[in-house]
Amino acid sequence: MSNRNSYGAPFPMEEIVTPSFPDNIVSIQQFAVEGTQPNRDKSIIQRAVNACIAQGGGKVVIPQGEWRSGPIHLGSNILLWLEEGATISFSPVYEDYLPVVFTRWEGMECYNYSPLIYANGCENVGVAGAGKLVGNGEAWWHWKKLQQEAANSLCYAESEGIAVEQRVYGTEQAALRPSFIQPIHCRNVLIEGITVVNGPQWMIHPVYSENVIVRGVSIISNGHNRDGLNPDSCKNVVIEDCSFATGDDCIAINSGMNEDGWRVNKPCENIIIRNCTMKEGHGGLVIGSGMSGGVRNVYAYNCNIIGGDKGIRLKSMRGRGGYVENIWFENIEINDVREEAIQINMYYEFSTVVPKTVVPSDFNHIYFSNIKGEGAQTAIMIKGLPEQKLDHIHLENIQLSAKVAFVCSDVATISMGNVQINTQN
């Protein structure tokens, strides 16, 4: 394609500049309380962050060793820096993540437990280095079985006229788990180099943020709803040189859920994904299913998907509304997935809450080129809705092997060039 931008993407997007931070350096060791073990003090990192904020910003250094912490709330011009060999182990005590903060839980605005690392309304903010963040999410994971009543009330809140300020959770009875890292309403965000392990729910979850770089990050998580990286109604995002092994989708692009997503009406747009490896997950490169505010201008290329359930996965269902348009997948290798190598599915069946409406989503102008791999159950599945057919689906230079070749229904226009599928059936 011609007229590509500096990222090689076929849509306008300025190059995102890596944020810079003041030269000021603050070590957490300066904030030890006499008579305590500094590495056991759950508030030492937050005290250091607060002091650095008061000094106008800078780098908050976490030295080698294992450090305990409660939630960490960052500020503008703050870089949380983990030296090699440094580990932050987050508290498994629920009350440590109170008072509640404004957040987005599975695409719906509310007030809930604080994410483990949180920044609201900040500019130039980051978490970087060669260290590790351990979420101890095992303490929260059983809440998946307890959350349904609160999830229902939150999902239906907008249709029932309940204001965001009244959607207050943050109790064990509600059992809504927080995200691990969440910059919300932020600009110029850097997450680089770190390893992130086992958060309560979604691992890296930027919301309503602009100019976001996630680079060289390793994400390891297990179990339900522990997606690796969820850009949520964000603009201008670059995800590069990252690796994922997750209990849910590896990278899932979102923009709100159902009526609450329509109210906010903020798309996720201008997303670059490149040079990433997905070794396990429900899906490797995913859009949806919470895409009610719209998703547009996504360019994913030079990625490798190994194992997991599905490779490239675009999903929605009746009741989501919204749109997905101008999406490109290029130079992707997909091997040994248990189900579909490529899937567009408008009948997604695993929603936490069943929508109240049947408003369909509009998926159009989706391009797959130079996709290869082997070992899938089904090479390609593309399923639209009778009342809202998929439109302008393009497949070019596809070389896959699978037990089943191609499943396709309710597509208005589809073009194929040099599509080769080796199949047992």
Buried (B, 14 or more C-beta within 10 A) or exposed (E): EEEEBEBBBBBEBEEBEEBEBBEBEBBBBEBBEEEEEBBEBBBBBBBBBBBBBEEEBBBBBBBEEEBBBBBBBBBBBBBBBBBEEBBBBBBEEBEBBBEBBBBBBBBBBBBBBBBBBBBBBBBBBBBBBBBBBBBBBEBBBEBBEBBEEBBEBBBBBBBEEBEBEEBEBBBEEBBBBBBBBBBBBBBBBBBBBBBBBBBBBBBBBBBBBBBBBBBBBBBBBBBBBBBBBBBBBBBBBBBBBBBBBBBBBBBBBBBBBBBBBBBBEBBBBBBBBBBBBBBBBBBBBBBBBBBBBBBBBBBBBBBBBBBBBBBBBBBBBBBBBBBBBBBBBBBBBBBBBEBBBBBBBBEBEEBBBEBBEEBBBBBBBBBBBBBBBBBBBBBBBBBBBEEBBBBBBBBBBBBBBBEBBBBBBBBEEBEEEEBEBEBEE
